[in-house]
Amino acid sequence: MLPVEMKQGENLKYEGGDVALLFSGNWKLIKTLHVNKDDFRIGTGEHDISVDCSFPSDDKGTLKLEVKTAGDPESVRSGTNKL
């Protein structure tokens, strides 16, 4: 789990190792987050990835999640959105 509070337009990027980087909407580094890289290791086989978020007002927010893996490609499919 990676608990982080993000503001509109911010981007969180993790490319391996022990840090995740929080950037502004124009990709200026805001914060470095120390993480346990083993929490991000996924073995072969079927897995579920979940994301939980809330938005501070009645406005509908948008969340974009990109997941890229290293190694041999595997098929990925989207599950149902739970609102």
C-alpha positions in Angstrom: 0.0 0.0 0.0 1.2 3.5 -0.8 -0.9 6.1 1.1 -0.4 9.4 -0.6 -2.5 12.6 -0.9 -2.4 14.2 -4.3 -3.8 17.4 -5.6 -5.5 18.0 -8.9 -3.1 17.6 -11.8 -0.3 15.9 -9.8 1.5 12.7 -11.0 2.9 9.9 -9.0 5.7 7.9 -10.7 7.4 4.7 -9.6 10.0 3.0 -11.8 11.5 0.5 -9.4 13.8 0.8 -6.5 13.0 2.4 -3.1 11.5 5.7 -4.1 8.3 7.0 -5.8 8.3 10.6 -7.1 5.4 13.0 -6.8 5.4 15.6 -9.6 3.3 18.7 -10.3 1.1 18.9 -13.4 4.1 20.3 -15.4 6.5 17.6 -14.1 8.3 19.6 -11.4 9.4 17.3 -8.6 7.4 18.0 -5.4 8.3 15.2 -3.1 10.3 11.9 -2.9 8.5 9.1 -1.2 10.4 6.2 0.3 8.8 2.8 -0.5 9.5 -0.9 0.1 10.2 -2.2 -3.4 9.0 -5.7 -2.4 5.5 -4.2 -2.0 5.5 -3.6 -5.8 6.9 -7.0 -6.9 4.3 -9.1 -8.7 4.9 -12.7 -9.6 3.5 -14.5 -12.7 -0.1 -15.5 -12.7 -3.4 -13.8 -12.1 -3.4 -10.7 -9.8 -5.8 -7.9 -8.9 -4.7 -4.3 -8.6 -6.9 -1.9 -6.8 -6.9 1.9 -6.4 -9.0 3.8 -3.9 -9.5 7.5 -4.0 -11.9 10.2 -2.9 -12.4 13.8 -4.2 -13.0 16.7 -1.8 -16.1 18.1 -3.5 -19.2 17.1 -5.4 -17.3 17.6 -8.7 -16.5 14.4 -10.4 -12.8 13.7 -10.5 -10.6 11.8 -12.9 -8.0 9.2 -12.1 -5.6 7.7 -14.7 -3.6 4.6 -13.8 -0.8 3.3 -16.0 0.9 0.0 -15.1 4.0 -1.1 -17.0 5.8 -4.3 -16.2 9.2 -5.6 -17.1 9.9 -9.0 -18.5 7.8 -11.2 -20.9 4.5 -9.6 -21.8 1.3 -10.9 -20.3 -2.3 -10.2 -21.2 -4.1 -7.7 -19.1 -7.8 -7.0 -18.9 -9.9 -4.5 -17.1 -12.3 -5.5 -14.4 -15.4 -3.8 -13.4 -15.4 -0.3 -11.8 -16.7 -0.2 -8.3 -18.3 3.1 -7.4 
